Amino acid sequence: MRRNAWISLRPVADQAKRYSTGRDPQADLTALAKQHARRVAQKLGASRGLIFLSGQPTINLRDSDQSRPFRQRRYFYYLSGADEADCSLTYDIERDLLTLFVPDFDLHRAIWMGPTLSREEAQDRYDVDYVRYHTSLKYELQEWLDERKQGSELYLIHESELPKTLPKDLPVNLGSLIPAMDTARGIKDEYEIRMIREANRVSGLAHRKILENIKSFSNESQIEGSFLSTCISHGARNQAYQIIAASGPNAAVLHYDRNNETLHEKPLVCLDAGAEWNCYASDVTRTFPLTGEWPSECVRDIYKLVERMQEETIRRVGKGVRYRSLHDLAHDIAIEGLLALGVLKGEVGEVRDSGASKVFFPHGLGHHVGLEVHDVSEGSIMALGARRRLNWASDYLSPCTLSAPLLEEGMVITVEPGLYFSPLALGDARKQPFAKYIDFDVAERYVHIGGVRIEDDILVTATGYENLTTAPKGEEMLAVIRGSA
């Protein structure tokens, strides 16, 4: 059984820097499973009990003998580090014992697909106390049940995962495990930061490769293909989410993913694409022209405005900062800029209170990043505080509470402001009370742009922040396209 003394639970970014790309990112692949289990037990506030989780099973596509693409359940991975199908785990809180259950040997499968993970391989590879074959699971659970102390519960995420061999009157707790795990996952430790950093490194290479070749591309599909090619060739086979390669007006569709239209006569491309590394996500967006020069002042002005929204909000990221305040600041900057361009009219305060800026900036400033691209946490960083500045905020915040959390050291968040000129949104805005604050004739001049979004992954540190994203942006991005960088 492997142990890794060099890793601690402290989410200290300065220490995390030493685990940069100079060290093999595959090393210590799952070093923190046991410590994650202890952390979850601490968040549960339980001194005894058994946590039971099932991993992702092998499932065939409907009406097919082909299996679905495998993607490990993230809660299971957090406590096991095992990116293998058909596994389960238990964690005995009182005895501090983490046990991984792997599939039994199947000769037929081994001949066709190669053998499944053996107990010996798993024991060496994963940070667990014991490895058992899956046939022993029911006996292990029964043994725990026979020795169970008063007040000891079985913690599950889904009732459907309760083993059928156990009695129905078993004290099962279905409500506590997810909140505990969400709280634990909100703060990243050094290993997790290193994985997110590596995912960003590969994403940066893929974004740069596209910029270097964009002049030769003629279709959005080539952008998607290039991104995938670079990621796979650098060891990142999986994507954290569906690639968005939206050119021109398509960039006004926030989650556009058809990626099949021509780039001909399009002013820019909004590329939202992030690699995954050992199940950890990156989330990166860049918006760029096709020639290395802004095709018009309109395009340049919108990009510069979004760039300012991002730079000024990132500069204010730090421990103890209310992220919701940064979102409000981004809106204020957007309103000021759109007023200067004539898209909006009136006073900043009036426009802000009316909610008219929602038409152009309809989403939140960002979210957590980790095992999911939209990662879990104790509470949404976009939750509302007691003072509700934007009366339309509930339209896009889910969930929404009256407690606005503060940023903490070890959180990894995105900062992704954007401005969009959607014909559908503008058409609906004409019917709203805030229509008097929008000059629709001016706004229509920007519809051909589609939208601009810039997104980086930001680590909250003890003294401020660290930008984990390496993809070129701004002037560096233009220089790469021109071939002068």
Order of alpha helices (4+ residues) and beta strands (2+ residues): alpha-alpha-beta-alpha-beta-beta-alpha-alpha-beta-alpha-beta-beta-alpha-alpha-alpha-beta-beta-beta-beta-beta-alpha-alpha-alpha-beta-beta-alpha-alpha-beta-beta-beta-alpha
